[in-house]
Amino acid sequence: MFAKRLSPLPTPDTIVIHMSVVEARTLKQICQHVGGDPNASPRKHTDALNRALSDAGVYNAQHTIMGRCEIFFDDTTNKETL
């Protein structure tokens, strides 16, 4: 389990998620297979999730088979925000 980290109370635009280590490793794997511009597409959010998971001590699952599947986001600059 992760060590508890002190953080401010969630604000109305913040979501706090509790998940198992296996779920966190799965999310990390998904975040590492997202394509798109890292600054002008939703990929910036999956990159941030990936960094947060790494900071929390989550590492990739063992025996993971890496395939060519990926999620690719279009550039969202000057478009409706997600």
ChimeraX attribute file (.defattr): number of C-alpha atoms within 10 A of each C-alpha:
attribute: neighborCount
match mode: 1-to-1
recipient: residues
	/A:1	9
	/A:2	9
	/A:3	7
	/A:4	7
	/A:5	7
	/A:6	6
	/A:7	6
	/A:8	6
	/A:9	8
	/A:10	9
	/A:11	8
	/A:12	6
	/A:13	5
	/A:14	8
	/A:15	8
	/A:16	8
	/A:17	5
	/A:18	8
	/A:19	11
	/A:20	10
	/A:21	15
	/A:22	13
	/A:23	11
	/A:24	21
	/A:25	21
	/A:26	16
	/A:27	18
	/A:28	23
	/A:29	17
	/A:30	15
	/A:31	21
	/A:32	16
	/A:33	17
	/A:34	19
	/A:35	18
	/A:36	16
	/A:37	16
	/A:38	16
	/A:39	13
	/A:40	14
	/A:41	20
	/A:42	20
	/A:43	23
	/A:44	16
	/A:45	13
	/A:46	20
	/A:47	19
	/A:48	13
	/A:49	16
	/A:50	22
	/A:51	15
	/A:52	13
	/A:53	17
	/A:54	15
	/A:55	10
	/A:56	15
	/A:57	14
	/A:58	20
	/A:59	17
	/A:60	15
	/A:61	14
	/A:62	7
	/A:63	6
	/A:64	9
	/A:65	6
	/A:66	8
	/A:67	7
	/A:68	5
	/A:69	9
	/A:70	12
	/A:71	12
	/A:72	14
	/A:73	15
	/A:74	12
	/A:75	15
	/A:76	15
	/A:77	11
	/A:78	7
	/A:79	8
	/A:80	6
	/A:81	8
	/A:82	6
